Amino acid sequence: MTTTRRPVARWYFSLRSPYSWLAHRQLTNRHPEVAAAVEWRPFWEPDARSAALLAERGGTFPYTPMSKDKHLYILQDVRRLARQAGVEPAWPIDRDPVWEVPHLAYLAASDADLGPRFISRAHQLRWEEGRNICDPAVMAELAAELGLPPDRFARAAEDEELRARGVEALLDVDRDGVFGVPFFVHRREKFWGLDRLDAFVRSVTGSDGDASPDARTEPGPVRVVLGTGGDQGHAGGCG
């Protein structure tokens, strides 16, 4: 019997989270070799339909409403961290967002081996231009920029095949015990939050003094696939 081997290193991100945006910038700019070698998995708060499909499969999603005080703190903290990184955040206004719209579109982009480019541009649209990435028209625009079919991206949340794959992604979130983003997994080690990114990189590259020699070479580059969140406690991570 053949079993599917799970990737050794995984990175859960969310286009909803400003800390995921900052982690993406840091990982891809400072450690591109690690970004290319780990598996990217999206994480988003499911809509009612995805939640029902997830429950049918025996999965759950971690979600805790964010307090007003924490929301105000995150606005301040992200602005401070972004300025330290040399970028000025443009805060989007989310009105009844459906997070399947951009995250299932990401799956469509990954099918064309353009997942990383999609994520980079989606983060830019949301956090640097203040665009509503849950607007299907914005997804169509992004697809056109990447030379991909705009209609498929605009209607990603209505695509039954992408919806089913999205549920599989949410099941991965559940299986890995992910409770917020950014969230990193290397072998049995888990790292949560922007402030744990460097520790994750050291673990993957074997530069933390604890990793065995084979940990430095396994695995090779992994094709980008897929992973969403909640009010998760400290400034290094959220959902």
Secondary structure as the mmCIF struct_conf table of DSSP 4:
data_model
#
loop_
_struct_conf.conf_type_id
_struct_conf.id
_struct_conf.beg_label_comp_id
_struct_conf.beg_label_asym_id
_struct_conf.beg_label_seq_id
_struct_conf.end_label_comp_id
_struct_conf.end_label_asym_id
_struct_conf.end_label_seq_id
HELX_LH_PP_P HELX_LH_PP_P1 THR A 4 PRO A 7
BEND BEND1 VAL A 8 VAL A 8
STRN STRN1 ALA A 9 PHE A 13
TURN_TY1_P TURN_TY1_P1 LEU A 15 ARG A 16
HELX_RH_AL_P HELX_RH_AL_P1 PRO A 18 ARG A 30
HELX_RH_AL_P HELX_RH_AL_P2 PRO A 32 ALA A 37
BEND BEND2 VAL A 38 VAL A 38
STRN STRN2 GLU A 39 PRO A 42
HELX_RH_AL_P HELX_RH_AL_P3 ALA A 48 GLU A 56
TURN_TY1_P TURN_TY1_P2 ARG A 57 GLY A 58
HELX_LH_PP_P HELX_LH_PP_P2 PRO A 65 SER A 67
HELX_RH_AL_P HELX_RH_AL_P4 LYS A 68 GLN A 84
TURN_TY1_P TURN_TY1_P3 ALA A 85 GLY A 86
BEND BEND3 ARG A 95 ASP A 96
TURN_TY1_P TURN_TY1_P4 TRP A 99 TRP A 99
HELX_RH_AL_P HELX_RH_AL_P5 GLU A 100 ASP A 111
TURN_TY1_P TURN_TY1_P5 ALA A 112 ASP A 113
HELX_RH_AL_P HELX_RH_AL_P6 GLY A 115 HIS A 123
HELX_RH_PI_P HELX_RH_PI_P1 GLN A 124 GLU A 128
BEND BEND4 GLU A 129 GLU A 129
TURN_TY1_P TURN_TY1_P6 ILE A 133 CYS A 134
BEND BEND5 ASP A 135 ASP A 135
HELX_RH_AL_P HELX_RH_AL_P7 PRO A 136 GLU A 145
TURN_TY1_P TURN_TY1_P7 LEU A 146 GLY A 147
BEND BEND6 LEU A 148 LEU A 148
HELX_RH_AL_P HELX_RH_AL_P8 PRO A 150 ALA A 154
TURN_TY1_P TURN_TY1_P8 ARG A 155 ARG A 155
HELX_RH_3T_P HELX_RH_3T_P1 ALA A 156 GLU A 158
HELX_RH_AL_P HELX_RH_AL_P9 GLU A 160 ARG A 175
TURN_TY1_P TURN_TY1_P9 ASP A 176 GLY A 177
BEND BEND7 GLY A 180 GLY A 180
STRN STRN3 VAL A 181 VAL A 181
BEND BEND8 PRO A 182 PRO A 182
STRN STRN4 PHE A 183 HIS A 186
TURN_TY1_P TURN_TY1_P10 ARG A 187 ARG A 188
STRN STRN5 GLU A 189 TRP A 192
BEND BEND9 GLY A 193 GLY A 193
HELX_RH_3T_P HELX_RH_3T_P2 LEU A 194 ARG A 196
HELX_RH_AL_P HELX_RH_AL_P10 LEU A 197 THR A 205
TURN_TY1_P TURN_TY1_P11 GLY A 206 GLY A 206
BEND BEND10 ASP A 208 GLY A 209
BEND BEND11 ALA A 211 ALA A 211
HELX_RH_3T_P HELX_RH_3T_P3 PRO A 213 ARG A 216
TURN_TY1_P TURN_TY1_P12 THR A 217 THR A 217
BEND BEND12 PRO A 219 PRO A 219
BEND BEND13 GLY A 233 HIS A 234
TURN_TY1_P TURN_TY1_P13 ALA A 235 GLY A 236
STRN STRN6 CYS A 238 CYS A 238
#
